[in-house]
């Protein structure tokens, strides 16, 4: 209520709720807090990107992962970052850095959450876009019949709106697929820009690059595969190898 009436700012609310989220044992309370934190971040970035708030919360999530790498609490950082990335609210280098740190977690669930993000983050975005397109189910035959009965009434206006909606959806489906700037592909894009573009454009793209993918892959392999003390399950090690292979292939 205080937030809805603008008595307190988003940053104060989120700084109050997040420590409770990661410490409470109540499953129902965690669900309520997670939903509220996510909805407040979405609302704060709806009209324009709230860079200040995003940086503040991203720092909190980053510190949660790095302060105790063995803690399962880091899973909340993974969940929030992954969901905000999927909704294209967070698409900057800081979000990628959070997920990189998750990959180095000593907690297996946190680590696999980070690895899966790099293996499938963009597919989730595309699936979500497809789902949003399918949300509108329009019965055109029914609307045409109703408009024929009442040609100058409400049903005729509904038919026109429905026709326009379907045309927009068809146009979107037939449009060329946009370039997919995944967290892994951005390094290659940056190198191309290095050759083709000027310094001003390069400066803008530096903010969305996965820094040092070779070092990232070597560190992952060393920590989770080569390390004899690693207690990861075979399935988790295979996931790490898949990510290392993809990084090398990029």
Buried (B, 14 or more C-beta within 10 A) or exposed (E): EEBEEEEEEBBEBBEEBBEEBBEEEEEEEBEEBBEBBBEBBEEBBEEEBBEEBBEBBBEBBBEBBBEBBEBEBBBBBBBBBBBBBBBEBBBBBBBBBBBBBBBBBBBBBBBBBBBBBBBEBBEBBEEEEEEEEEEEEBEEEEBBEBBEEEEEEEBBEBBEEBBEEEEEBEEEEEEEEEEEEBBBBBBEBBEEBEEEEEEEEBEEBEEBBBBEBEEBBBBBBEBBBEEEEBEBEEEBEEBBBBBBEBBEEB
